[in-house]
């Protein structure tokens, strides 16, 4: 009898642990849908699985980072991060007015900030309301299909030199 109870306990425990792992996995997928590795202030994100017009939010040095693969029909922009033939809008997800986190509306291809009504286009350029400048671009380096946040590659250096972003 006690053996049977032990077995039931173990089976139930195993089931609970599996359920917990499944729940954690589901949460991880929601928070962090693109494969990424974090180490010593750098975050490496593999962009090969990114879907068009779907906003992914990464975390880098405590800041939300917006990773958005622009729809192919959209015009190229000097702020684009180009990987292969894909164009990405990569920005720090903090409104340049007073720092709220804007939301992305894929149907309109706009970021909107609920705090004071600021709006940004798909390139994260301010197009309406109080934000004084586009969303900032974090330092990045392109490594094949991966993006390394926190490293400074030539593409980012050029954007800085051209005045397309402030240094964060
Ligand atoms: S903080 Fe975004 S519009 Fe004011």
Backbone and ligand atoms as CSV (ligand in chain L), in Angstrom:
chain,resi,resn,atom,element,x,y,z
A,1,UNK,N,N,0.839,-1.212,0.000
A,1,UNK,CA,C,0.000,0.000,0.000
A,1,UNK,C,C,0.869,1.256,0.000
A,2,UNK,N,N,1.923,1.180,0.925
A,2,UNK,CA,C,2.740,2.389,0.994
A,2,UNK,C,C,3.522,2.569,-0.315
A,3,UNK,N,N,3.890,1.427,-0.945
A,3,UNK,CA,C,4.576,1.538,-2.228
A,3,UNK,C,C,3.701,2.225,-3.253
A,4,UNK,N,N,2.419,1.860,-3.210
A,4,UNK,CA,C,1.478,2.439,-4.170
A,4,UNK,C,C,1.358,3.954,-3.931
A,5,UNK,N,N,1.312,4.330,-2.618
A,5,UNK,CA,C,1.184,5.750,-2.306
A,5,UNK,C,C,2.451,6.506,-2.782
A,6,UNK,N,N,3.609,5.857,-2.537
A,6,UNK,CA,C,4.857,6.492,-2.993
A,6,UNK,C,C,4.823,6.726,-4.497
A,7,UNK,N,N,4.346,5.677,-5.179
A,7,UNK,CA,C,4.308,5.775,-6.640
A,7,UNK,C,C,3.400,6.928,-7.076
A,8,UNK,N,N,2.195,6.999,-6.412
A,8,UNK,CA,C,1.239,8.061,-6.774
A,8,UNK,C,C,1.856,9.445,-6.508
A,9,UNK,N,N,2.549,9.508,-5.327
A,9,UNK,CA,C,3.170,10.794,-4.968
A,9,UNK,C,C,4.205,11.199,-5.999
A,10,UNK,N,N,5.031,10.224,-6.397
A,10,UNK,CA,C,6.076,10.529,-7.375
A,10,UNK,C,C,5.466,10.931,-8.717
A,11,UNK,N,N,4.416,10.174,-9.096
A,11,UNK,CA,C,3.779,10.459,-10.391
A,11,UNK,C,C,3.176,11.864,-10.375
A,12,UNK,N,N,2.501,12.194,-9.260
A,12,UNK,CA,C,1.862,13.508,-9.154
A,12,UNK,C,C,2.925,14.611,-9.151
A,13,UNK,N,N,4.007,14.351,-8.378
A,13,UNK,CA,C,5.109,15.327,-8.318
A,13,UNK,C,C,5.688,15.547,-9.697
A,14,UNK,N,N,5.896,14.463,-10.433
A,14,UNK,CA,C,6.456,14.563,-11.772
A,14,UNK,C,C,5.539,15.350,-12.676
A,15,UNK,N,N,4.254,15.099,-12.552
A,15,UNK,CA,C,3.267,15.789,-13.380
A,15,UNK,C,C,3.302,17.296,-13.082
A,16,UNK,N,N,3.353,17.622,-11.761
A,16,UNK,CA,C,3.365,19.033,-11.369
A,16,UNK,C,C,4.618,19.712,-11.918
A,17,UNK,N,N,5.772,19.007,-11.784
A,17,UNK,CA,C,7.020,19.598,-12.278
A,17,UNK,C,C,6.937,19.837,-13.779
A,18,UNK,N,N,6.386,18.872,-14.501
A,18,UNK,CA,C,6.253,19.035,-15.960
A,18,UNK,C,C,5.367,20.227,-16.291
A,19,UNK,N,N,4.241,20.333,-15.542
A,19,UNK,CA,C,3.317,21.457,-15.757
A,19,UNK,C,C,4.030,22.771,-15.526
A,20,UNK,N,N,4.851,22.814,-14.448
A,20,UNK,CA,C,5.595,24.033,-14.129
A,20,UNK,C,C,6.558,24.393,-15.239
A,21,UNK,N,N,7.251,23.384,-15.753
A,21,UNK,CA,C,8.221,23.633,-16.832
A,21,UNK,C,C,7.489,24.143,-18.077
A,22,UNK,N,N,6.336,23.510,-18.381
A,22,UNK,CA,C,5.571,23.938,-19.560
A,22,UNK,C,C,5.133,25.395,-19.404
A,23,UNK,N,N,4.687,25.752,-18.184
A,23,UNK,CA,C,4.229,27.128,-17.955
A,23,UNK,C,C,5.402,28.099,-18.099
A,24,UNK,N,N,6.562,27.732,-17.541
A,24,UNK,CA,C,7.744,28.596,-17.647
A,24,UNK,C,C,8.141,28.765,-19.109
A,25,UNK,N,N,8.094,27.655,-19.853
A,25,UNK,CA,C,8.464,27.704,-21.262
A,25,UNK,C,C,7.524,28.641,-22.020
A,26,UNK,N,N,6.209,28.536,-21.709
A,26,UNK,CA,C,5.232,29.393,-22.390
A,26,UNK,C,C,5.517,30.856,-22.064
A,27,UNK,N,N,5.843,31.136,-20.778
A,27,UNK,CA,C,6.116,32.526,-20.397
A,27,UNK,C,C,7.374,33.023,-21.102
A,28,UNK,N,N,8.393,32.174,-21.149
A,28,UNK,CA,C,9.660,32.562,-21.773
A,28,UNK,C,C,9.409,32.912,-23.247
A,29,UNK,N,N,8.568,32.113,-23.899
A,29,UNK,CA,C,8.300,32.369,-25.311
A,29,UNK,C,C,7.596,33.713,-25.492
A,30,UNK,N,N,6.724,34.063,-24.536
A,30,UNK,CA,C,6.009,35.330,-24.651
A,30,UNK,C,C,6.958,36.499,-24.409
A,31,UNK,N,N,7.821,36.343,-23.397
A,31,UNK,CA,C,8.703,37.460,-23.064
A,31,UNK,C,C,9.828,37.623,-24.060
A,32,UNK,N,N,10.278,36.526,-24.578
A,32,UNK,CA,C,11.564,36.527,-25.267
A,32,UNK,C,C,11.460,35.629,-26.489
A,33,UNK,N,N,10.676,36.022,-27.477
A,33,UNK,CA,C,10.354,35.093,-28.557
A,33,UNK,C,C,11.496,34.810,-29.520
A,34,UNK,N,N,12.496,35.691,-29.623
A,34,UNK,CA,C,13.616,35.398,-30.513
A,34,UNK,C,C,14.750,34.800,-29.681
A,35,UNK,N,N,15.466,33.818,-30.248
A,35,UNK,CA,C,16.561,33.227,-29.477
A,35,UNK,C,C,17.614,34.285,-29.150
A,36,UNK,N,N,18.003,34.356,-27.901
A,36,UNK,CA,C,18.998,35.361,-27.527
A,36,UNK,C,C,19.894,34.838,-26.417
A,37,UNK,N,N,21.079,35.411,-26.360
A,37,UNK,CA,C,22.042,35.040,-25.323
A,37,UNK,C,C,22.508,36.325,-24.664
A,38,UNK,N,N,22.495,36.333,-23.320
A,38,UNK,CA,C,22.946,37.526,-22.597
A,38,UNK,C,C,24.229,37.202,-21.853
A,39,UNK,N,N,25.230,38.070,-21.985
A,39,UNK,CA,C,26.476,37.859,-21.256
A,39,UNK,C,C,27.216,39.175,-21.122
A,40,UNK,N,N,27.623,39.496,-19.908
A,40,UNK,CA,C,28.500,40.637,-19.628
A,40,UNK,C,C,28.081,41.924,-20.339
A,41,UNK,N,N,26.815,42.281,-20.253
A,41,UNK,CA,C,26.368,43.552,-20.825
A,41,UNK,C,C,26.037,43.501,-22.298
A,42,UNK,N,N,26.259,42.344,-22.940
A,42,UNK,CA,C,25.908,42.191,-24.357
A,42,UNK,C,C,24.707,41.261,-24.478
A,43,UNK,N,N,23.863,41.541,-25.437
A,43,UNK,CA,C,22.755,40.627,-25.733
A,43,UNK,C,C,22.856,40.278,-27.204
A,44,UNK,N,N,22.960,39.004,-27.507
A,44,UNK,CA,C,23.042,38.560,-28.900
A,44,UNK,C,C,21.704,37.951,-29.292
A,45,UNK,N,N,21.103,38.503,-30.333
A,45,UNK,CA,C,19.781,38.039,-30.763
A,45,UNK,C,C,19.896,37.461,-32.174
A,46,UNK,N,N,19.360,36.270,-32.348
A,46,UNK,CA,C,19.330,35.678,-33.693
A,46,UNK,C,C,18.065,36.159,-34.398
A,47,UNK,N,N,18.251,36.910,-35.469
A,47,UNK,CA,C,17.095,37.521,-36.145
A,47,UNK,C,C,16.568,36.675,-37.299
A,48,UNK,N,N,17.169,35.496,-37.515
A,48,UNK,CA,C,16.770,34.724,-38.704
A,48,UNK,C,C,15.311,34.276,-38.636
A,49,UNK,N,N,14.751,34.139,-37.414
A,49,UNK,CA,C,13.363,33.663,-37.295
A,49,UNK,C,C,12.368,34.813,-37.137
A,50,UNK,N,N,12.838,36.057,-37.224
A,50,UNK,CA,C,11.929,37.191,-37.007
A,50,UNK,C,C,10.860,37.250,-38.101
A,51,UNK,N,N,9.642,37.583,-37.680
A,51,UNK,CA,C,8.539,37.696,-38.648
A,51,UNK,C,C,8.269,39.166,-38.941
A,52,UNK,N,N,7.876,39.418,-40.167
A,52,UNK,CA,C,7.570,40.791,-40.592
A,52,UNK,C,C,6.465,41.402,-39.744
A,53,UNK,N,N,6.660,42.642,-39.385
A,53,UNK,CA,C,5.635,43.456,-38.715
A,53,UNK,C,C,5.189,42.899,-37.357
A,54,UNK,N,N,6.041,42.069,-36.741
A,54,UNK,CA,C,5.759,41.564,-35.387
A,54,UNK,C,C,6.817,42.154,-34.460
A,55,UNK,N,N,6.368,42.896,-33.451
A,55,UNK,CA,C,7.334,43.525,-32.545
A,55,UNK,C,C,7.853,42.511,-31.527
A,56,UNK,N,N,9.171,42.400,-31.438
A,56,UNK,CA,C,9.798,41.606,-30.381
A,56,UNK,C,C,10.440,42.581,-29.412
A,57,UNK,N,N,10.295,42.299,-28.137
A,57,UNK,CA,C,10.893,43.182,-27.139
A,57,UNK,C,C,11.975,42.411,-26.397
A,58,UNK,N,N,13.199,42.891,-26.542
A,58,UNK,CA,C,14.337,42.294,-25.841
A,58,UNK,C,C,14.667,43.169,-24.640
A,59,UNK,N,N,15.547,42.683,-23.805
A,59,UNK,CA,C,15.988,43.515,-22.690
A,59,UNK,C,C,17.499,43.661,-22.781
A,60,UNK,N,N,17.968,44.881,-22.661
A,60,UNK,CA,C,19.412,45.129,-22.694
A,60,UNK,C,C,19.725,46.200,-21.655
A,61,UNK,N,N,20.593,45.860,-20.726
A,61,UNK,CA,C,20.969,46.774,-19.643
A,61,UNK,C,C,19.740,47.418,-19.001
A,62,UNK,N,N,18.732,46.592,-18.742
A,62,UNK,CA,C,17.539,47.073,-18.036
A,62,UNK,C,C,16.576,47.868,-18.902
A,63,UNK,N,N,16.904,48.034,-20.190
A,63,UNK,CA,C,16.012,48.813,-21.068
A,63,UNK,C,C,15.289,47.883,-22.026
A,64,UNK,N,N,14.019,48.207,-22.360
A,64,UNK,CA,C,13.358,47.422,-23.404
A,64,UNK,C,C,13.930,47.816,-24.768
A,65,UNK,N,N,14.210,46.835,-25.587
A,65,UNK,CA,C,14.704,47.107,-26.944
A,65,UNK,C,C,13.681,46.563,-27.933
A,66,UNK,N,N,13.205,47.443,-28.801
A,66,UNK,CA,C,12.228,47.040,-29.819
A,66,UNK,C,C,12.966,46.495,-31.039
A,67,UNK,N,N,12.575,45.303,-31.439
A,67,UNK,CA,C,13.151,44.679,-32.639
A,67,UNK,C,C,11.986,44.418,-33.592
A,68,UNK,N,N,11.971,45.145,-34.691
A,68,UNK,CA,C,10.843,45.044,-35.619
A,68,UNK,C,C,11.352,44.822,-37.040
A,69,UNK,N,N,10.970,43.698,-37.620
A,69,UNK,CA,C,11.313,43.452,-39.026
A,69,UNK,C,C,10.289,44.191,-39.883
A,70,UNK,N,N,10.777,45.156,-40.663
A,70,UNK,CA,C,9.838,45.979,-41.432
A,70,UNK,C,C,9.221,45.175,-42.576
A,71,UNK,N,N,7.942,45.417,-42.850
A,71,UNK,CA,C,7.333,44.759,-43.999
A,71,UNK,C,C,8.112,45.110,-45.279
A,72,UNK,N,N,8.234,44.137,-46.169
A,72,UNK,CA,C,9.031,44.324,-47.410
A,72,UNK,C,C,8.559,45.513,-48.230
A,73,UNK,N,N,7.241,45.791,-48.183
A,73,UNK,CA,C,6.691,46.880,-49.010
A,73,UNK,C,C,7.151,48.259,-48.520
A,74,UNK,N,N,7.621,48.358,-47.268
A,74,UNK,CA,C,8.007,49.665,-46.729
A,74,UNK,C,C,9.306,50.165,-47.358
A,75,UNK,N,N,9.390,51.490,-47.474
A,75,UNK,CA,C,10.597,52.106,-48.054
A,75,UNK,C,C,11.791,51.908,-47.123
A,76,UNK,N,N,12.999,51.714,-47.690
A,76,UNK,CA,C,14.193,51.678,-46.842
A,76,UNK,C,C,14.383,53.037,-46.164
A,77,UNK,N,N,15.040,53.021,-45.024
A,77,UNK,CA,C,15.283,54.251,-44.268
A,77,UNK,C,C,16.730,54.218,-43.788
A,78,UNK,N,N,17.384,55.394,-43.693
A,78,UNK,CA,C,18.783,55.393,-43.231
A,78,UNK,C,C,18.953,54.797,-41.827
A,79,UNK,N,N,17.866,54.743,-41.057
A,79,UNK,CA,C,17.962,54.158,-39.701
A,79,UNK,C,C,17.777,52.641,-39.704
A,80,UNK,N,N,17.538,52.061,-40.878
A,80,UNK,CA,C,17.337,50.608,-40.930
A,80,UNK,C,C,18.609,49.851,-40.566
A,81,UNK,N,N,18.432,48.765,-39.841
A,81,UNK,CA,C,19.526,47.810,-39.638
A,81,UNK,C,C,19.272,46.716,-40.677
A,82,UNK,N,N,20.211,46.589,-41.629
A,82,UNK,CA,C,19.985,45.673,-42.755
A,82,UNK,C,C,20.751,44.374,-42.519
A,83,UNK,N,N,20.005,43.278,-42.520
A,83,UNK,CA,C,20.622,41.966,-42.346
A,83,UNK,C,C,20.143,41.104,-43.508
A,84,UNK,N,N,21.073,40.743,-44.406
A,84,UNK,CA,C,20.668,40.055,-45.635
A,84,UNK,C,C,19.801,41.005,-46.430
A,85,UNK,N,N,18.585,40.541,-46.819
A,85,UNK,CA,C,17.694,41.459,-47.539
A,85,UNK,C,C,16.573,41.963,-46.632
A,86,UNK,N,N,16.712,41.743,-45.330
A,86,UNK,CA,C,15.676,42.188,-44.388
A,86,UNK,C,C,16.081,43.503,-43.727
A,87,UNK,N,N,15.092,44.371,-43.565
A,87,UNK,CA,C,15.325,45.664,-42.920
A,87,UNK,C,C,14.643,45.672,-41.554
A,88,UNK,N,N,15.410,46.050,-40.539
A,88,UNK,CA,C,14.880,46.061,-39.180
A,88,UNK,C,C,14.899,47.471,-38.612
A,89,UNK,N,N,13.891,47.736,-37.789
A,89,UNK,CA,C,13.880,48.945,-36.977
A,89,UNK,C,C,14.249,48.469,-35.565
A,90,UNK,N,N,15.419,48.917,-35.084
A,90,UNK,CA,C,15.917,48.465,-33.776
A,90,UNK,C,C,16.063,49.702,-32.895
A,91,UNK,N,N,15.295,49.775,-31.836
A,91,UNK,CA,C,15.300,51.003,-31.040
A,91,UNK,C,C,15.145,50.708,-29.552
A,92,UNK,N,N,15.550,51.682,-28.754
A,92,UNK,CA,C,15.277,51.624,-27.316
A,92,UNK,C,C,13.803,51.972,-27.134
A,93,UNK,N,N,13.052,51.083,-26.481
A,93,UNK,CA,C,11.601,51.259,-26.385
A,93,UNK,C,C,11.168,52.204,-25.277
A,94,UNK,N,N,11.794,53.383,-25.225
A,94,UNK,CA,C,11.414,54.390,-24.225
A,94,UNK,C,C,11.121,55.686,-24.951
A,95,UNK,N,N,9.927,56.197,-24.761
A,95,UNK,CA,C,9.499,57.424,-25.436
A,95,UNK,C,C,10.497,58.545,-25.159
A,96,UNK,N,N,10.853,59.293,-26.206
A,96,UNK,CA,C,11.848,60.358,-26.036
A,96,UNK,C,C,11.239,61.612,-25.395
A,97,UNK,N,N,9.929,61.569,-25.088
A,97,UNK,CA,C,9.350,62.687,-24.337
A,97,UNK,C,C,9.693,62.509,-22.856
A,98,UNK,N,N,8.996,61.603,-22.177
A,98,UNK,CA,C,9.280,61.433,-20.743
A,98,UNK,C,C,9.522,59.974,-20.359
A,99,UNK,N,N,9.791,59.131,-21.345
A,99,UNK,CA,C,10.286,57.795,-21.013
A,99,UNK,C,C,9.268,56.683,-20.846
A,100,UNK,N,N,8.000,56.891,-21.214
A,100,UNK,CA,C,7.044,55.767,-21.162
A,100,UNK,C,C,7.393,54.751,-22.260
A,101,UNK,N,N,6.807,53.569,-22.163
A,101,UNK,CA,C,7.067,52.539,-23.174
A,101,UNK,C,C,5.927,52.559,-24.195
A,102,UNK,N,N,6.205,52.961,-25.438
A,102,UNK,CA,C,5.140,52.994,-26.453
A,102,UNK,C,C,4.705,51.578,-26.851
A,103,UNK,N,N,3.500,51.475,-27.401
A,103,UNK,CA,C,2.989,50.189,-27.900
A,103,UNK,C,C,3.011,50.230,-29.425
A,104,UNK,N,N,3.154,49.043,-30.041
A,104,UNK,CA,C,3.180,48.992,-31.514
A,104,UNK,C,C,1.822,48.552,-32.043
A,105,UNK,N,N,1.347,49.246,-33.063
A,105,UNK,CA,C,0.070,48.919,-33.705
A,105,UNK,C,C,0.379,48.463,-35.124
A,106,UNK,N,N,0.444,47.127,-35.340
A,106,UNK,CA,C,0.891,46.623,-36.641
A,106,UNK,C,C,-0.003,47.054,-37.795
A,107,UNK,N,N,-1.321,47.190,-37.553
A,107,UNK,CA,C,-2.240,47.579,-38.630
A,107,UNK,C,C,-1.910,48.953,-39.174
A,108,UNK,N,N,-1.452,49.836,-38.306
A,108,UNK,CA,C,-1.117,51.213,-38.715
A,108,UNK,C,C,0.376,51.393,-38.911
A,109,UNK,N,N,1.152,50.380,-38.515
A,109,UNK,CA,C,2.620,50.473,-38.528
A,109,UNK,C,C,3.078,51.724,-37.783
A,110,UNK,N,N,2.563,51.858,-36.566
A,110,UNK,CA,C,2.924,53.012,-35.738
A,110,UNK,C,C,3.181,52.570,-34.307
A,111,UNK,N,N,4.087,53.292,-33.653
A,111,UNK,CA,C,4.234,53.167,-32.203
A,111,UNK,C,C,3.446,54.329,-31.597
A,112,UNK,N,N,2.660,54.011,-30.560
A,112,UNK,CA,C,1.912,55.086,-29.908
A,112,UNK,C,C,2.212,55.063,-28.415
A,113,UNK,N,N,2.408,56.257,-27.878
A,113,UNK,CA,C,2.705,56.369,-26.461
A,113,UNK,C,C,1.438,56.838,-25.738
A,114,UNK,N,N,0.986,56.024,-24.797
A,114,UNK,CA,C,-0.280,56.319,-24.116
A,114,UNK,C,C,-0.145,57.493,-23.136
A,115,UNK,N,N,1.081,57.841,-22.742
A,115,UNK,CA,C,1.228,58.863,-21.688
A,115,UNK,C,C,0.733,60.241,-22.134
A,116,UNK,N,N,1.218,60.709,-23.315
A,116,UNK,CA,C,0.775,62.031,-23.779
A,116,UNK,C,C,0.445,62.028,-25.265
A,117,UNK,N,N,0.169,60.849,-25.806
A,117,UNK,CA,C,-0.307,60.766,-27.185
A,117,UNK,C,C,0.756,60.862,-28.268
A,118,UNK,N,N,2.029,60.721,-27.921
A,118,UNK,CA,C,3.090,60.767,-28.937
A,118,UNK,C,C,2.985,59.587,-29.896
A,119,UNK,N,N,3.364,59.822,-31.154
A,119,UNK,CA,C,3.332,58.738,-32.144
A,119,UNK,C,C,4.637,58.718,-32.943
A,120,UNK,N,N,5.007,57.500,-33.339
A,120,UNK,CA,C,6.211,57.277,-34.140
A,120,UNK,C,C,5.828,56.364,-35.310
A,121,UNK,N,N,6.497,56.544,-36.448
A,121,UNK,CA,C,6.217,55.653,-37.579
A,121,UNK,C,C,6.993,54.342,-37.428
A,122,UNK,N,N,6.946,53.497,-38.466
A,122,UNK,CA,C,7.569,52.173,-38.386
A,122,UNK,C,C,9.086,52.280,-38.217
A,123,UNK,N,N,9.661,53.424,-38.652
A,123,UNK,CA,C,11.100,53.655,-38.483
A,123,UNK,C,C,11.421,54.268,-37.120
A,124,UNK,N,N,10.359,54.366,-36.283
A,124,UNK,CA,C,10.480,54.938,-34.938
A,124,UNK,C,C,10.819,56.424,-34.970
A,125,UNK,N,N,10.413,57.096,-36.086
A,125,UNK,CA,C,10.572,58.556,-36.160
A,125,UNK,C,C,9.323,59.215,-35.587
A,126,UNK,N,N,9.528,60.244,-34.775
A,126,UNK,CA,C,8.388,60.931,-34.162
A,126,UNK,C,C,7.575,61.654,-35.231
A,127,UNK,N,N,6.268,61.365,-35.247
A,127,UNK,CA,C,5.419,61.980,-36.283
A,127,UNK,C,C,4.258,62.773,-35.689
A,128,UNK,N,N,4.058,62.661,-34.355
A,128,UNK,CA,C,2.931,63.384,-33.772
A,128,UNK,C,C,3.137,63.536,-32.265
A,129,UNK,N,N,2.660,64.660,-31.731
A,129,UNK,CA,C,2.662,64.846,-30.284
A,129,UNK,C,C,3.993,65.355,-29.742
A,130,UNK,N,N,4.176,65.251,-28.422
A,130,UNK,CA,C,5.322,65.919,-27.784
A,130,UNK,C,C,6.706,65.283,-27.943
A,131,UNK,N,N,6.862,64.029,-28.405
A,131,UNK,CA,C,8.237,63.503,-28.469
A,131,UNK,C,C,9.142,64.393,-29.331
A,132,UNK,N,N,10.309,64.780,-28.803
A,132,UNK,CA,C,11.175,65.725,-29.515
A,132,UNK,C,C,12.058,65.090,-30.583
A,133,UNK,N,N,12.185,63.768,-30.580
A,133,UNK,CA,C,13.087,63.118,-31.550
A,133,UNK,C,C,12.668,61.663,-31.701
A,134,UNK,N,N,13.228,60.976,-32.714
A,134,UNK,CA,C,12.908,59.553,-32.881
A,134,UNK,C,C,13.362,58.746,-31.669
A,135,UNK,N,N,12.859,57.510,-31.580
A,135,UNK,CA,C,13.364,56.603,-30.543
A,135,UNK,C,C,14.859,56.401,-30.803
A,136,UNK,N,N,15.628,56.294,-29.746
A,136,UNK,CA,C,17.077,56.140,-29.894
A,136,UNK,C,C,17.422,54.724,-30.359
A,137,UNK,N,N,18.566,54.627,-31.038
A,137,UNK,CA,C,19.047,53.322,-31.513
A,137,UNK,C,C,20.158,52.868,-30.555
A,138,UNK,N,N,20.050,51.665,-30.025
A,138,UNK,CA,C,21.093,51.216,-29.094
A,138,UNK,C,C,22.355,50.831,-29.869
A,139,UNK,N,N,23.531,50.876,-29.237
A,139,UNK,CA,C,24.742,50.421,-29.915
A,139,UNK,C,C,24.581,48.972,-30.352
A,140,UNK,N,N,24.966,48.691,-31.593
A,140,UNK,CA,C,24.790,47.324,-32.096
A,140,UNK,C,C,25.908,46.968,-33.056
A,141,UNK,N,N,26.089,45.669,-33.211
A,141,UNK,CA,C,27.011,45.152,-34.227
A,141,UNK,C,C,26.302,44.008,-34.927
A,142,UNK,N,N,26.453,43.926,-36.239
A,142,UNK,CA,C,25.840,42.819,-36.991
A,142,UNK,C,C,26.859,41.699,-37.096
A,143,UNK,N,N,26.402,40.480,-36.792
A,143,UNK,CA,C,27.275,39.307,-36.858
A,143,UNK,C,C,26.505,38.210,-37.599
A,144,UNK,N,N,26.617,38.177,-38.917
A,144,UNK,CA,C,25.833,37.219,-39.718
A,144,UNK,C,C,24.356,37.548,-39.622
A,145,UNK,N,N,23.540,36.584,-39.144
A,145,UNK,CA,C,22.105,36.861,-38.962
A,145,UNK,C,C,21.827,37.297,-37.530
A,146,UNK,N,N,22.904,37.550,-36.787
A,146,UNK,CA,C,22.715,37.934,-35.379
A,146,UNK,C,C,23.015,39.415,-35.170
A,147,UNK,N,N,22.382,39.930,-34.129
A,147,UNK,CA,C,22.608,41.310,-33.733
A,147,UNK,C,C,23.182,41.280,-32.324
A,148,UNK,N,N,24.299,41.972,-32.136
A,148,UNK,CA,C,24.886,42.034,-30.795
A,148,UNK,C,C,24.608,43.421,-30.234
A,149,UNK,N,N,23.767,43.489,-29.224
A,149,UNK,CA,C,23.459,44.774,-28.584
A,149,UNK,C,C,24.544,45.071,-27.563
A,150,UNK,N,N,25.047,46.304,-27.564
A,150,UNK,CA,C,26.088,46.676,-26.607
A,150,UNK,C,C,27.451,46.762,-27.267
A,151,UNK,N,N,27.611,46.153,-28.441
A,151,UNK,CA,C,28.864,46.309,-29.183
A,151,UNK,C,C,28.641,47.381,-30.246
A,152,UNK,N,N,29.724,48.020,-30.664
A,152,UNK,CA,C,29.590,49.111,-31.621
A,152,UNK,C,C,30.192,48.710,-32.959
A,153,UNK,N,N,29.336,48.449,-33.928
A,153,UNK,CA,C,29.804,48.082,-35.264
A,153,UNK,C,C,29.827,49.295,-36.179
A,154,UNK,N,N,30.394,49.152,-37.396
A,154,UNK,CA,C,30.514,50.299,-38.313
A,154,UNK,C,C,29.160,50.893,-38.710
A,155,UNK,N,N,28.123,50.040,-38.814
A,155,UNK,CA,C,26.796,50.563,-39.211
A,155,UNK,C,C,26.262,51.526,-38.141
A,156,UNK,N,N,26.475,51.154,-36.878
A,156,UNK,CA,C,26.015,52.028,-35.785
A,156,UNK,C,C,26.857,53.303,-35.734
A,157,UNK,N,N,28.175,53.166,-35.913
A,157,UNK,CA,C,29.069,54.340,-35.900
A,157,UNK,C,C,28.623,55.352,-36.953
A,158,UNK,N,N,28.235,54.842,-38.133
A,158,UNK,CA,C,27.812,55.736,-39.218
A,158,UNK,C,C,26.513,56.458,-38.835
A,159,UNK,N,N,25.573,55.702,-38.226
A,159,UNK,CA,C,24.311,56.337,-37.807
A,159,UNK,C,C,24.582,57.462,-36.810
A,160,UNK,N,N,25.498,57.205,-35.874
A,160,UNK,CA,C,25.848,58.237,-34.889
A,160,UNK,C,C,26.461,59.448,-35.577
A,161,UNK,N,N,27.431,59.178,-36.483
A,161,UNK,CA,C,28.122,60.259,-37.181
A,161,UNK,C,C,27.143,61.072,-38.020
A,162,UNK,N,N,26.131,60.404,-38.599
A,162,UNK,CA,C,25.142,61.094,-39.439
A,162,UNK,C,C,24.050,61.778,-38.614
A,163,UNK,N,N,24.136,61.660,-37.297
A,163,UNK,CA,C,23.150,62.322,-36.429
A,163,UNK,C,C,21.786,61.645,-36.438
A,164,UNK,N,N,21.738,60.343,-36.778
A,164,UNK,CA,C,20.437,59.653,-36.861
A,164,UNK,C,C,19.958,59.169,-35.495
A,165,UNK,N,N,20.833,59.183,-34.509
A,165,UNK,CA,C,20.444,58.778,-33.160
A,165,UNK,C,C,21.342,59.471,-32.147
A,166,UNK,N,N,20.856,59.581,-30.928
A,166,UNK,CA,C,21.708,60.013,-29.836
A,166,UNK,C,C,22.391,58.780,-29.274
A,167,UNK,N,N,23.503,58.975,-28.590
A,167,UNK,CA,C,24.204,57.856,-27.954
A,167,UNK,C,C,23.456,57.494,-26.669
A,168,UNK,N,N,23.182,56.201,-26.457
A,168,UNK,CA,C,22.534,55.806,-25.192
A,168,UNK,C,C,23.489,54.998,-24.348
L,1,LIG,S1,S,6.076,60.114,-22.460
L,1,LIG,FE1,FE,5.464,59.540,-24.459
L,1,LIG,S2,S,4.311,61.225,-25.173
L,1,LIG,FE2,FE,4.946,61.810,-23.190
